[in-house]
Amino acid sequence: MLFKPAAVVKIRDDYRGLAIRCATAAESEQVKTDHASVSFSRDDRVFVLESQGESDYVVAMAAGWREGVLGRTQQSFFNDFYPDRPIWPSQPLSGVDAGLNIASSQELIDALLAEDNAAVRRERHRRVYVVMTRVIRSDGPDVTGAGVFLTRADAEDALAVITAKSVHCWIEELPIVI
């Protein structure tokens, strides 16, 4: 689901059998009255989310949806890879930064210290997998890292998405020291 731009949100983290509709005039007025401190645009609409006898809402100008199963590293159906800007997306939509998808330093350290393979002795370092890209431009090739992944499987998923967009790319393994 995508609501853009969202002015007010009242949602839950789980829905079963979700139905979305435009609010009635009375429902819209009630939601806007409940949020009197918000300056609503004349184009804002109240979308009612109904599930299992309960209702929530989002106030936004537009709503959209896509159905499917996300790949292991695909963060959103609404965030595409662009060959001219080969940085792997780190957030659901370009320009969105509400603190989501950013791990704390401790979470990163914990992930790096986790023993996935007990047969390999890892004392003070781990390997990360960097997806590198090369885009040919008029002034020469531009080589850049498109993303860093903790597992080869995640890097290979990213590589498959980027390769599908006709960009030359490869995976480099690098040790990271804590």
C-alpha positions as CSV (number, residue, x, y, z in Angstrom):
1,M,0.0,0.0,0.0
2,L,1.1,3.5,-0.7
3,F,-0.5,6.7,0.5
4,K,1.1,9.9,-0.7
5,P,1.6,12.4,0.7
6,A,0.2,11.3,4.1
7,A,-1.0,14.1,6.4
8,V,-2.4,11.9,9.2
9,V,-2.1,8.2,9.8
10,K,-4.0,5.9,12.2
11,I,-3.1,2.3,11.3
12,R,-2.3,-1.0,12.9
13,D,0.7,-3.3,12.1
14,D,-1.4,-6.2,10.9
15,Y,-4.6,-6.5,8.8
16,R,-6.6,-9.5,7.7
17,G,-9.1,-9.1,4.9
18,L,-8.4,-5.4,4.4
19,A,-10.9,-3.2,2.5
20,I,-10.1,0.5,1.7
21,R,-12.7,3.1,0.8
22,C,-13.1,6.8,0.7
23,A,-14.7,8.2,3.8
24,T,-18.2,9.6,3.9
25,A,-18.5,13.4,4.3
26,A,-19.3,12.9,8.0
27,E,-16.3,10.5,8.6
28,S,-14.0,13.0,6.8
29,E,-15.2,15.9,8.9
30,Q,-14.8,13.9,12.1
31,V,-11.2,12.9,11.3
32,K,-10.3,16.4,10.3
33,T,-11.9,17.8,13.5
34,D,-9.9,15.3,15.6
35,H,-6.7,16.7,14.0
36,A,-7.5,20.4,14.1
37,S,-3.8,21.3,14.4
38,V,-3.1,19.8,11.0
39,S,-3.4,22.0,7.9
40,F,-5.2,19.9,5.4
41,S,-4.9,20.5,1.6
42,R,-8.1,20.8,-0.4
43,D,-6.9,17.7,-2.3
44,D,-6.5,15.6,0.9
45,R,-8.9,12.7,1.1
46,V,-9.7,10.4,4.1
47,F,-9.2,6.8,3.2
48,V,-10.9,4.3,5.6
49,L,-9.1,1.0,6.2
50,E,-11.6,-1.7,7.4
51,S,-10.5,-5.1,8.7
52,Q,-12.2,-7.6,11.1
53,G,-14.9,-5.1,12.2
54,E,-12.4,-2.3,13.0
55,S,-11.6,0.9,11.1
56,D,-8.5,3.0,10.8
57,Y,-7.7,5.8,8.4
58,V,-5.1,7.7,6.4
59,V,-5.4,11.2,5.2
60,A,-3.6,11.7,1.9
61,M,-4.0,13.0,-1.7
62,A,-3.7,9.5,-3.3
63,A,-3.6,5.8,-2.6
64,G,-2.1,3.0,-4.6
65,W,-1.3,-0.7,-4.2
66,R,0.5,-3.6,-5.7
67,E,0.2,-7.2,-4.9
68,G,2.9,-9.9,-5.0
69,V,5.7,-11.5,-3.0
70,L,8.7,-9.3,-2.3
71,G,12.1,-10.8,-2.9
72,R,14.5,-11.2,0.0
73,T,16.1,-7.8,-0.5
74,Q,13.3,-6.0,-2.3
75,Q,12.1,-3.4,0.1
76,S,9.1,-2.1,-1.7
77,F,7.1,-2.5,-4.9
78,F,7.2,1.3,-5.3
79,N,11.0,1.7,-5.2
80,D,12.7,0.8,-8.5
81,F,16.3,0.6,-9.5
82,Y,17.5,3.2,-12.0
83,P,20.6,2.5,-14.1
84,D,21.6,6.2,-14.0
85,R,21.4,6.2,-10.2
86,P,22.8,2.8,-9.2
87,I,22.6,3.1,-5.5
88,W,20.7,0.3,-4.0
89,P,17.5,1.7,-2.4
90,S,17.8,1.9,1.4
91,Q,14.3,3.1,2.1
92,P,10.7,2.4,0.9
93,L,10.5,5.5,-1.4
94,S,12.9,8.1,-2.6
95,G,13.0,11.0,-0.2
96,V,11.3,9.2,2.7
97,D,13.3,9.1,5.9
98,A,11.3,8.5,9.1
99,G,14.1,6.5,10.8
100,L,12.9,3.3,9.1
101,N,15.3,0.8,7.7
102,I,18.3,2.2,9.6
103,A,19.9,-0.2,12.0
104,S,21.6,1.1,15.1
105,S,25.4,0.6,15.5
106,Q,24.7,-2.1,18.1
107,E,22.3,-3.9,15.7
108,L,25.0,-3.9,13.1
109,I,27.6,-5.2,15.5
110,D,25.2,-7.9,16.7
111,A,24.5,-9.0,13.1
112,L,28.2,-9.0,12.3
113,L,29.1,-11.1,15.4
114,A,26.3,-13.7,14.8
115,E,27.8,-17.1,14.1
116,D,26.0,-18.4,11.0
117,N,28.6,-21.0,10.3
118,A,30.2,-22.6,13.4
119,A,32.8,-24.4,11.2
120,V,34.4,-21.1,10.2
121,R,36.4,-19.4,12.9
122,R,35.7,-15.7,13.0
123,E,37.4,-13.8,15.7
124,R,37.3,-10.0,15.0
125,H,36.0,-9.6,11.5
126,R,33.3,-10.6,9.1
127,R,32.9,-10.5,5.4
128,V,30.3,-8.3,3.7
129,Y,29.2,-8.5,0.0
130,V,29.3,-5.4,-2.0
131,V,27.4,-5.2,-5.2
132,M,29.4,-3.0,-7.6
133,T,28.1,-1.4,-10.8
134,R,29.6,0.1,-14.0
135,V,27.6,2.5,-16.0
136,I,29.2,3.7,-19.3
137,R,28.8,7.5,-19.6
138,S,30.0,9.9,-22.3
139,D,33.0,10.9,-20.2
140,G,34.0,7.3,-19.3
141,P,32.8,4.5,-17.1
142,D,31.3,5.3,-13.7
143,V,32.0,2.5,-11.1
144,T,30.3,2.6,-7.8
145,G,29.1,0.4,-5.0
146,A,25.3,-0.1,-5.2
147,G,24.9,-1.7,-1.8
148,V,26.5,-3.7,1.0
149,F,24.9,-6.9,2.2
150,L,25.6,-9.2,5.1
151,T,24.9,-12.4,3.2
152,R,25.9,-13.6,-0.3
153,A,22.2,-14.6,-0.9
154,D,21.0,-11.0,-0.3
155,A,23.8,-9.6,-2.6
156,E,22.9,-12.1,-5.3
157,D,19.2,-11.0,-5.1
158,A,20.3,-7.4,-5.5
159,L,22.6,-8.3,-8.3
160,A,19.7,-10.1,-10.2
161,V,17.5,-6.9,-9.9
162,I,20.3,-4.6,-11.1
163,T,21.4,-7.0,-13.9
164,A,17.8,-7.1,-15.2
165,K,18.1,-3.3,-15.8
166,S,21.0,-3.8,-18.2
167,V,23.8,-2.6,-15.9
168,H,27.2,-4.4,-15.7
169,C,27.6,-5.4,-12.1
170,W,29.4,-7.9,-9.9
171,I,29.8,-8.9,-6.2
172,E,33.0,-8.1,-4.3
173,E,33.7,-9.8,-0.9
174,L,35.3,-7.5,1.7
175,P,36.3,-8.1,5.3
176,I,34.9,-5.8,7.8
177,V,36.7,-5.3,11.1
178,I,34.8,-4.4,14.3
